[in-house]
Amino acid sequence: MNTRRWSAFLVAAAALAPPAFAQDWPKQKPVQLLVGFGPGASTDTIARLVQPKLTEALGQTVVVENRPGAGGNIAAQQIKRAAPDGYSLLVIRVSYAVNPSLYANAGYDPIKDFVPVALAASTPNIIAVHPSVPATNLKELIEAARKTPMAYASSGIGTTTHLSMERLKGATKLDITHVPYQPAQAVGAAVSGQTQISSTSMPPAVPQVKAGKLRPIAVTSAQRSPALPDVPTMNEQGMQGFDDLTWFGFFAPAGTPGEVVNRLNVEITRALESPDVKEKLTGLGFDVHRLNPAEFAAFVKAEVPKWAQAVKESGARAD
């Protein structure tokens, strides 16, 4: 065999053989779950519920680290640069699909720079008010906001919680001031009276609603949430076409071996569907999902242009 043919043979053989690190994974070192938001945020809650189950399933330590900033961009950029060996995963919310159109430079391409591993869960957004606000439904809130200046807290600029309220403001010609917070602090702003209204995902709001510290007005999904079944949807109260969800997922750097991604998908999904974790998530207002990596990739590919259009229509910019 001449030198050229022998070189071609070696290249082909190397392409067919699984990398050594994939064969040894996850024996070499702990697996990192890098959360794009701070402690107490819904994204953090999901990561920390999955962590002990994943540790047990993999037989390897799994650590959760928080790297908040720029709506998840800081964490995404870090994982983008990580070795594609299955030891570094990004845990992030729907901002992953929103930010590339919201920021002049988010620092990553949501389609090319990552491999979707698992869609963990989704939740409707919920609009709620401080008990001092004289409104028990959407119509009354709109009337109250026309008479008295109000502000609403969201989970950050360009989040679906922000975009949902901006859609409501646009449809009703309301002038309500937007005050962006970190996700874990947005509900607290309305509870403490810093703002009259909060627009957040369900998990941080449900306990405050059940404790009577917030009054729920509407959920933004097409159907009511089992976590608060008495709270009507936006569509039921005269709005049209609302089905705004906040979703959460796990991503690996592009180039991560398929067998590693598939194993992670199986184990993360199994952790989310374990009875104790699922009960906790459902009680907080999450819907748990079962998508394989290819299905999740198709989901993400559809979400990116969807939210790009929503950002364009709202005029939202983060920089």
C-alpha positions as CSV (number, residue, x, y, z in Angstrom):
1,M,0.0,0.0,0.0
2,N,1.5,3.3,-1.0
3,T,1.9,6.2,1.4
4,R,-1.1,8.2,0.1
5,R,-3.5,5.2,0.4
6,W,-2.1,4.3,3.9
7,S,-2.8,7.9,5.1
8,A,-6.3,7.8,3.7
9,F,-6.9,4.4,5.5
10,L,-5.7,5.9,8.8
11,V,-8.0,8.9,8.5
12,A,-11.0,6.7,7.7
13,A,-10.2,4.3,10.6
14,A,-9.9,7.2,13.0
15,A,-13.2,8.6,11.9
16,L,-14.9,5.3,12.5
17,A,-13.3,4.7,15.9
18,P,-15.0,6.4,18.9
19,P,-12.6,8.8,20.7
20,A,-10.9,7.5,23.7
21,F,-12.4,10.1,26.0
22,A,-15.9,9.1,24.8
23,Q,-15.1,5.5,25.7
24,D,-13.9,6.5,29.2
25,W,-16.6,9.1,29.9
26,P,-17.6,9.9,32.6
27,K,-14.8,8.3,34.6
28,Q,-12.2,11.0,34.2
29,K,-13.5,13.9,36.2
30,P,-16.7,15.5,37.6
31,V,-19.4,16.7,35.2
32,Q,-20.2,20.4,35.4
33,L,-23.7,21.9,35.0
34,L,-23.2,25.6,34.4
35,V,-26.4,27.5,35.1
36,G,-26.8,30.8,33.3
37,F,-28.7,32.4,36.1
38,G,-28.3,32.9,39.8
39,P,-29.3,30.7,42.8
40,G,-33.1,30.5,43.3
41,A,-33.9,31.1,39.6
42,S,-36.1,28.5,37.9
43,T,-33.1,27.4,35.8
44,D,-31.1,26.8,39.0
45,T,-34.0,24.8,40.6
46,I,-34.1,22.4,37.7
47,A,-30.3,21.9,37.7
48,R,-30.2,21.2,41.4
49,L,-33.1,18.7,41.2
50,V,-31.4,16.8,38.4
51,Q,-27.9,16.9,40.0
52,P,-28.2,14.2,42.6
53,K,-30.0,11.8,40.3
54,L,-27.4,12.4,37.6
55,T,-24.6,11.8,40.0
56,E,-26.1,8.5,41.0
57,A,-26.8,7.4,37.4
58,L,-23.4,8.3,36.1
59,G,-21.4,7.1,39.0
60,Q,-19.5,10.4,38.9
61,T,-19.8,13.6,40.8
62,V,-22.0,16.2,39.1
63,V,-21.5,19.8,40.3
64,V,-23.8,22.8,39.7
65,E,-22.2,26.2,39.3
66,N,-24.0,29.5,38.7
67,R,-22.6,32.0,36.1
68,P,-25.3,34.7,35.8
69,G,-25.0,37.7,33.5
70,A,-26.3,39.1,30.2
71,G,-29.4,36.9,30.2
72,G,-27.4,33.7,30.2
73,N,-24.9,34.8,27.6
74,I,-21.9,34.7,30.0
75,A,-22.5,31.0,30.8
76,A,-23.3,30.2,27.1
77,Q,-20.0,31.7,26.0
78,Q,-18.1,29.8,28.6
79,I,-19.6,26.4,27.6
80,K,-19.1,27.3,23.9
81,R,-15.4,27.4,24.6
82,A,-15.3,24.2,26.7
83,A,-13.9,21.0,25.5
84,P,-16.6,18.9,23.7
85,D,-16.1,15.9,26.0
86,G,-19.3,15.6,27.9
87,Y,-17.9,17.1,31.1
88,S,-19.3,20.6,30.6
89,L,-23.1,21.3,30.1
90,L,-25.0,24.6,29.8
91,V,-28.3,24.8,31.7
92,I,-30.3,27.7,30.4
93,R,-33.8,29.0,29.7
94,V,-35.5,30.2,26.6
95,S,-33.2,33.2,26.6
96,Y,-30.8,30.9,24.7
97,A,-33.1,31.3,21.6
98,V,-34.0,34.9,22.3
99,N,-30.6,36.5,22.9
100,P,-29.1,36.2,19.5
101,S,-31.7,38.6,18.2
102,L,-31.9,40.7,21.4
103,Y,-28.2,41.5,21.7
104,A,-26.0,43.1,19.0
105,N,-23.6,40.2,19.8
106,A,-24.7,37.5,22.1
107,G,-21.4,35.7,21.6
108,Y,-22.7,32.5,20.3
109,D,-24.7,30.9,17.5
110,P,-27.6,28.9,19.0
111,I,-27.7,26.4,16.1
112,K,-24.0,26.0,15.3
113,D,-22.1,26.3,18.6
114,F,-24.0,23.8,20.7
115,V,-25.6,20.3,20.7
116,P,-29.1,20.2,22.3
117,V,-29.1,17.5,24.9
118,A,-32.4,17.6,26.7
119,L,-35.5,19.8,26.9
120,A,-36.1,19.7,30.7
121,A,-39.4,21.5,31.2
122,S,-41.5,24.5,30.4
123,T,-43.8,26.8,32.2
124,P,-46.4,29.4,31.4
125,N,-45.7,33.0,32.4
126,I,-48.0,34.5,35.0
127,I,-49.1,38.1,35.5
128,A,-49.8,38.9,39.1
129,V,-50.3,42.0,41.3
130,H,-49.6,43.2,44.8
131,P,-52.7,42.8,47.0
132,S,-53.1,46.5,47.2
133,V,-53.9,46.8,43.4
134,P,-57.7,46.9,42.9
135,A,-57.9,44.3,40.2
136,T,-58.9,40.6,40.2
137,N,-58.8,40.0,36.5
138,L,-57.2,41.3,33.3
139,K,-60.0,43.8,32.5
140,E,-59.9,45.3,35.9
141,L,-56.1,45.5,35.8
142,I,-56.2,47.3,32.4
143,E,-58.8,49.8,33.8
144,A,-56.7,50.4,37.0
145,A,-53.5,50.9,34.9
146,R,-55.3,53.6,32.8
147,K,-56.1,55.5,36.0
148,T,-52.9,55.1,38.1
149,P,-49.3,55.0,36.9
150,M,-47.9,51.5,37.4
151,A,-44.8,49.5,36.9
152,Y,-44.2,45.8,36.3
153,A,-41.2,43.6,37.2
154,S,-40.0,41.0,34.7
155,S,-37.3,38.4,34.7
156,G,-35.1,40.6,32.5
157,I,-35.0,42.5,29.2
158,G,-35.9,40.2,26.3
159,T,-37.2,37.3,28.4
160,T,-40.6,35.9,27.5
161,T,-41.9,37.4,30.7
162,H,-40.9,40.8,29.3
163,L,-42.1,40.1,25.8
164,S,-45.5,38.8,27.0
165,M,-46.2,42.1,28.9
166,E,-45.1,44.2,26.0
167,R,-47.5,42.3,23.8
168,L,-50.3,43.1,26.3
169,K,-49.2,46.8,26.4
170,G,-49.2,47.0,22.6
171,A,-52.6,45.4,22.3
172,T,-54.2,47.6,24.9
173,K,-52.2,50.8,24.4
174,L,-51.2,50.8,28.1
175,D,-48.3,52.8,29.5
176,I,-46.8,50.6,32.2
177,T,-43.2,51.1,33.1
178,H,-40.9,48.0,32.7
179,V,-38.5,47.3,35.5
180,P,-36.2,44.3,34.7
181,Y,-34.8,42.1,37.5
182,Q,-32.9,39.0,37.8
183,P,-35.4,36.1,37.6
184,A,-35.2,35.2,41.3
185,Q,-35.8,38.8,42.4
186,A,-38.7,39.7,40.0
187,V,-41.5,38.2,42.1
188,G,-40.1,39.7,45.3
189,A,-40.3,43.2,43.7
190,A,-44.1,42.9,43.5
191,V,-44.4,41.1,46.9
192,S,-42.6,44.0,48.5
193,G,-44.5,46.7,46.6
194,Q,-41.5,48.0,44.7
195,T,-43.7,47.4,41.6
196,Q,-47.5,46.9,41.4
197,I,-47.2,44.0,38.9
198,S,-45.0,41.1,38.2
199,S,-44.6,39.1,35.0
200,T,-42.6,36.0,35.7
201,S,-42.5,32.2,35.0
202,M,-44.7,30.2,37.3
203,P,-42.3,28.5,39.7
204,P,-41.2,31.6,41.8
205,A,-44.7,33.0,41.7
206,V,-46.8,30.0,42.8
207,P,-45.7,29.9,46.4
208,Q,-46.3,33.7,46.8
209,V,-49.8,33.3,45.2
210,K,-50.7,30.4,47.5
211,A,-49.4,32.5,50.5
212,G,-51.7,35.4,49.5
213,K,-48.7,37.7,48.9
214,L,-49.6,38.1,45.2
215,R,-53.0,38.0,43.4
216,P,-52.8,36.1,40.1
217,I,-54.4,37.8,37.1
218,A,-53.6,35.6,34.1
219,V,-51.3,32.9,32.7
220,T,-49.9,33.4,29.2
221,S,-50.2,29.8,27.9
222,A,-53.0,28.6,25.7
223,Q,-54.3,26.3,28.5
224,R,-54.6,26.9,32.2
225,S,-51.8,25.6,34.4
226,P,-52.5,22.6,36.7
227,A,-50.4,24.4,39.4
228,L,-53.0,27.2,39.6
229,P,-56.1,25.8,37.7
230,D,-58.4,28.7,38.8
231,V,-56.3,31.3,37.1
232,P,-57.7,32.0,33.6
233,T,-55.5,32.4,30.5
234,M,-54.9,35.7,28.6
235,N,-57.0,34.3,25.7
236,E,-59.9,33.6,28.0
237,Q,-59.9,37.2,29.1
238,G,-60.1,38.8,25.6
239,M,-56.6,38.6,24.3
240,Q,-55.7,36.6,21.1
241,G,-52.9,34.2,20.2
242,F,-51.1,34.0,23.6
243,D,-49.1,30.8,24.1
244,D,-45.9,32.2,25.6
245,L,-43.8,29.7,27.5
246,T,-40.6,29.8,29.3
247,W,-38.6,26.6,28.7
248,F,-35.4,25.2,30.1
249,G,-32.8,22.9,28.6
250,F,-29.4,21.3,28.7
251,F,-26.8,21.9,26.0
252,A,-23.3,20.6,25.2
253,P,-20.5,22.2,23.2
254,A,-20.6,21.5,19.4
255,G,-18.6,18.3,18.7
256,T,-19.6,16.4,21.8
257,P,-19.8,12.7,20.8
258,G,-23.3,11.5,19.9
259,E,-23.1,8.5,22.3
260,V,-22.3,10.9,25.2
261,V,-25.2,13.2,24.3
262,N,-27.6,10.3,24.0
263,R,-26.6,8.9,27.4
264,L,-27.0,12.3,29.0
265,N,-30.4,12.7,27.4
266,V,-31.5,9.4,28.8
267,E,-30.3,10.1,32.3
268,I,-31.5,13.7,32.5
269,T,-34.9,12.7,31.3
270,R,-35.0,9.8,33.7
271,A,-34.1,12.1,36.6
272,L,-36.8,14.6,35.6
273,E,-39.4,11.8,35.4
274,S,-38.5,10.3,38.7
275,P,-41.6,10.5,41.0
276,D,-40.2,12.9,43.6
277,V,-38.6,15.3,41.1
278,K,-41.7,15.3,38.8
279,E,-44.0,16.0,41.7
280,K,-41.9,18.9,42.8
281,L,-41.7,20.4,39.3
282,T,-45.4,19.9,38.6
283,G,-46.3,21.6,41.9
284,L,-44.2,24.6,41.0
285,G,-46.0,24.9,37.6
286,F,-43.5,23.1,35.3
287,D,-44.5,20.7,32.5
288,V,-41.8,18.0,32.1
289,H,-40.9,16.9,28.6
290,R,-39.4,13.8,26.9
291,L,-37.6,14.7,23.7
292,N,-34.6,12.9,22.2
293,P,-31.7,15.1,21.1
294,A,-32.8,15.2,17.5
295,E,-36.3,16.3,18.5
296,F,-34.9,18.9,20.9
297,A,-32.7,20.2,18.1
298,A,-35.7,20.6,15.8
299,F,-37.6,22.4,18.6
300,V,-34.7,24.9,19.1
301,K,-34.4,25.5,15.4
302,A,-38.1,26.6,15.4
303,E,-37.8,28.7,18.5
304,V,-35.0,30.9,17.3
305,P,-36.9,32.6,14.4
306,K,-40.1,32.7,16.5
307,W,-38.6,34.8,19.2
308,A,-36.6,36.9,16.7
309,Q,-39.9,38.0,15.4
310,A,-41.3,38.8,18.9
311,V,-38.2,40.8,19.7
312,K,-38.5,42.7,16.4
313,E,-42.2,43.5,17.0
314,S,-41.6,44.6,20.6
315,G,-38.6,46.8,19.8
316,A,-36.7,45.3,22.7
317,R,-32.9,45.7,22.8
318,A,-30.5,44.6,25.5
319,D,-27.5,46.7,24.4
